[in-house]
């Protein structure tokens, strides 16, 4: 494999980000294939057979960690997680899921390029055939023999059945759908809302714990107002005058009947 002409699978649900990454990698000589979510990546993995997978973490249907585990179960292609989640626990989870490297957004293309090259070099070294042992005599006079061929290993195929989704759009999906309908990227929305783009992405995916609690409500309101998506909060129902008066009238009539009967 020629490292500089390797095929890189870019998996990111934001088309603006994946297009930018693809353009940068193509300018460096790589071939790229962009996919929107992890299910597509798992379905196309055996067809594309990428030399390296560049994977976001916060995506619909499946998280990048789950996708990483599925890919690692059936492929030895290097995986680099490219995400805005920069906590120590996130990095540990990513590496434990089978990732070869972890790069946080916003990234620098020179650093990303160096990490991609390093991962590809390690991959080439792993797949390079080792020289077979020669038949001869050992120092103690015993005869050496080539190792017995190992049994062929069967690879587990990744599940391709998509999860069942509910037809009702939730707040995050509604915001994302409206943003895509307007053709606005997360970076453009960040400039207007004054909310970090990775917070906006977390809101769209309803990963509320990623947004600091002190800023969560303000960020949601600003983003919804920018996209014109109304926020509806259920209000407690107030008892009407008729519903309160009806039982009182009934009790009064019963008292009148009782009084008249005994008189």
ABEGO torsion letter per residue (X at the ends): XBAAABBBBBBBABAAAAAAAAAAAAAAGBBBBBBABAAAAAAAAAAAGBABBBBBABBBGBBAAAAAAAAAAABABBBBBBBABABAAAAAAAAAAGBABBBBOBBBAAAAAAAAAAAAAAAAAAABBBBBBBBBBBAAGBBBBBBBBBBBBBBBBBBABBBBBBABBBAAAAAAAAAAAAGBBAAAAAAAAGBBAAAAAAAAAGBAAABBAAAAAAAAAAAAAAAGBBBBBBBBBBBBAAAAAAAAAAAAAAAAAAAAAAX
